[in-house]
Amino acid sequence: MRIAQVAPMFEAVPPTHYGGTERVVSYITEELVRRGHDVTLFASGDSQTSARLVPTTERSLRQRFTLEELKTVSIPLHLAMLGEVFAHANEFDVMHCHFDYWPFPFAKLVNAPIVTTLHGRLDLDCLPPILQKFPKTPLVSISRSQRAPLKVIRPNWVGNVYNAVPVEEFPFRRKPGKYLLFVGRIALEKRVDSAIEIARRSGMPLKIAAKVDPYDQEYFDREIRHLLDDPLVEFLGEVDEQRKRELMADAYALAFPIDWPEPFGMVMIESLACGTPVLALKRGSVPEVLRNGITGWVGETVDDLVAAVPRIKELDRSICRQDAEARFSVTAMADGYEQVYRRVVARHRREALRIALNGQEQHVHAAA
């Protein structure tokens, strides 16, 4: 199958540091190539792939612009990029896009079917009118819970495919370490302050491997910086992929006390791949990703997670790893997307045939 993967330009594919969507795009692309598909990756020129790379910008946008500049240039640059990308639509059996609703208007203008995976939160006011304007756009969710805000609209969901990691590349530790770990981004909804509270109240050291975007700098300075003075807390800043994996493997548990409708949560499955259980609040996709009492402890409140800290010892780390292999492997994800592609291509061909036959009938009636 001739497949186009169309990535955002914010980070390289794969990213060197933070960047969940671009990392998932890389995993999908490499596995599809391994399976023998003819794959073209549209991404920034500093991306690394075994597919055919068509650069959509010389370097990823975060390498070229400040975050303040990106507020102005990111949308026009991505729209210009999409215009160039879809000029190649006839070369593919299916085009798979990975950034929100921006590709929707192009679908009727090209011959190849376009599938869009929605990677972010869907409880945004701008989404209902856009989805109602393009009701036939084939969409893929990354968790069932992600769909909840759009139940009334009933978009054209053509699949639900969980994100994945190459489990075999993650280090596994059979014995638990001696610290809690927080990984990700310092932002209000991520609640690193709750992770610090869990560490303090349980007496367990906490390592924080997280970036601070300029968008979140004021919040960090006002609400978080003073919390880092605690002797139990070690702030590492943003780390690269290899360092992150080692930190996860050596941790006692991953602290994931989010307070927002998380559509998936890549760090949870990365932790499970290392055999490290997760302490998480019951928000968004958490109950789908974790098996409570088996691969982690899921609580309603921070109090619940504090109480669960000593119970981490009850969990079998090898089962965490096995669960990641069974449910969140790159193989499982690629299987899901192959099914989506076949389904969408078949529907597209049936629709094209129906239109062609209707056109012939109208021509015959007109001639008569």
Salt bridges, closest charged atoms under 4 A:
GLU11 OE2 - ARG62 NE 3.08
GLU31 OE2 - ARG34 NH2 2.71
GLU31 OE2 - ARG35 NE 2.84
GLU68 OE1 - LYS71 NZ 3.39
GLU91 OE1 - ARG52 NH2 3.53
GLU91 OE2 - HIS88 ND1 2.93
ASP93 OD1 - ARG2 NH2 3.12
ASP123 OD1 - ARG121 NE 2.79
GLU169 OE1 - ARG245 NH1 3.68
GLU189 OE2 - ARG185 NH2 3.16
ASP193 OD1 - ARG191 NE 2.86
GLU197 OE2 - ARG201 NH1 3.00
ASP213 OD1 - LYS211 NZ 3.16
ASP216 OD2 - ARG185 NH1 3.06
GLU218 OE2 - ARG222 NH1 3.65
ASP221 OD1 - ARG225 NH2 2.69
GLU223 OE2 - ARG222 NE 2.94
ASP230 OD2 - ARG200 NE 2.81
GLU234 OE1 - LYS207 NZ 2.75
GLU241 OE1 - ARG23 NH1 3.32
GLU241 OE1 - LYS244 NZ 2.92
GLU241 OE2 - ARG245 NE 2.87
GLU246 OE1 - ARG173 NH2 2.86
ASP250 OD1 - ARG173 NE 2.87
ASP259 OD2 - ARG191 NH1 3.58
ASP259 OD1 - ARG283 NE 3.33
GLU262 OE1 - LYS190 NZ 3.81
GLU270 OE2 - LYS244 NZ 2.91
GLU300 OE2 - LYS282 NZ 3.85
ASP303 OD1 - ARG201 NH1 2.79
GLU314 OE2 - ARG311 NE 3.12
ASP323 OD1 - ARG291 NE 3.14
ASP323 OD2 - ARG327 NH1 3.08
GLU325 OE2 - ARG321 NE 3.72
ASP335 OD1 - ARG35 NH1 2.71
GLU338 OE1 - ARG35 NH1 2.75
GLU338 OE2 - HIS37 NE2 2.72
GLU351 OE2 - ARG354 NH2 2.43
